[in-house]
Amino acid sequence: QVQLVESGGGLVQAGGSLRLSCAASGRTFSRSAMGWFRQAPGKEREFVAAISWSSGRTYYTDSVKGRFTISGDNAKNAVFLQMNSLKPEDTAVYYCAVSRYGWGVPTTSSEYDYWGQGTQVTVSS
C-alpha cells in the first residue's frame, strides 16, 4: 500500500508563488507516474501536471503551462509542484496521486491508484 502526504499549501496574493511537496511511503512502483490534480468548490477534479519516472516526461494542462513546474526525486519517493504567477482561478484543493503503470503520462483521474488528502491553495486578488 502507498500513503501520500501533501504539504506547502497556503494563502498567497495574485502573482505570488508556492511550492507544493508530496511524500510517498510504503510500496513503491518503479514504472509509475505521479501527478497533481486540483478541485475547486462546485467544480470537478481536474488534471494539473504529471511526471513519468521511467521516461522523465512531463505534461501540463494548458492553463498552467509556463507558470507551474513539476519535478521529482524517485529515490526519495517525492514529487514537487512549483507554482509561479498564481491567479485567483488557481484556488483549489491540490491532490497528489500515483499511477502504478505510468508507461506514458496519464492525465485522467481513473488512471491513478493512490491519492493524498489534499492541501488547500488560496490565491487572493
N, C-alpha and C positions, 0 to 999 in steps of 0.2 A: 504494500500500500504506500501511496505517496501523500505527504502532507505539505501544503504550500501556505506560506505566511507572507502577506504583502505589508509594506511599510513605506513611509515617505509622503503620504498624502497630507493635505492641509489647506489653509486658506491663503490665496495669493491674489494680487491685483492683476488686471489685464496687462499683458506684456511681460509678466514675470516668468519665473522658471521653477520647476520642481523636478526632483529625481526620485522615481519610484524604484523600490527594490522588491524582489521576490526570492525567498529562500526555500529550497525544497529539502525534505528529509524523508528517510525511508528508502524504498526501492527506487532505483534509477533505471533509465532506459537509454542506451547508447544511440539508438536510432530515432530518438524522439525529437519533437519540436516543442518550443514553448512560445506562448503568446500572451498578449494583453487584450482584454475586452473592456467595454465600459457600458454602464447603464444609467441613464438619467431618469428622474421621476416621470412616469407616464410614457416612457419610451421603451422600445425593445432593446435588448442587449446587442451591441454592435462590435464588430471586429475593429481593432486599432492597429496592432502590429504583431509580427511573429518572426521567429528565427529558427532555422533548421540546424541542429547540432552537427549532422553528418556533412552537410554541404557548406554551412555558413551563410546561406542565402537568407535574405530578409525581405519582408513585404510590408507595405503600409497602406492603410486606407487613404483615399485621395485627400480628405480633409486635414490630415496631419502631416502630409509629405512636406519636407523642408523645415518642419518645426520639431518633430519628435525623432528620436533615435533609439532603437532597441539594440542592446548588446548583452552578452552573457559570458559566464565563466563556467564551462561544463565541469571542470574539476571541482569547483566549489558548489555545483548544483544551484547556481544563482542566475537570475536574469534581471536586467535593469531597463528602465524607460526614462530617458532624459527628455523632458518636455520644456521647450522654449517658446517664447512669444505666445503665451497662453491667452485664450479668448474665453469670454463668458460661456460660450457654447461647448467648451470642453468640460464644464462642470458635470460630474457624474461620479458614481462609484466605479473604481477601476479594479478589475479582477485579473489575476494571473492564472494561467492554465497550462496543462501539459497534455500533449498528444503522444501516445505511446509509439506510433508508427508514422513519424513525420518525414516520409521519403521526399515529399515536396514541402511546400509551406502552406499548411492548412489555414483557411480563413473563415470557417464556419464553426459555430458552437458544437454541432453534432460530431465534429471530428476530434474533439478534445475529451479526455477521460477523467482528469482530475482538476479541481478548482479550489482556489483560495477563498477566504471570507470577504475579501474586498477592502479597499481603502478609499476614503472619501477625498475627492479633489473639488474644491470650490474656487471659482475664479470670479472676482468682483469687477464691476465696471467703474 
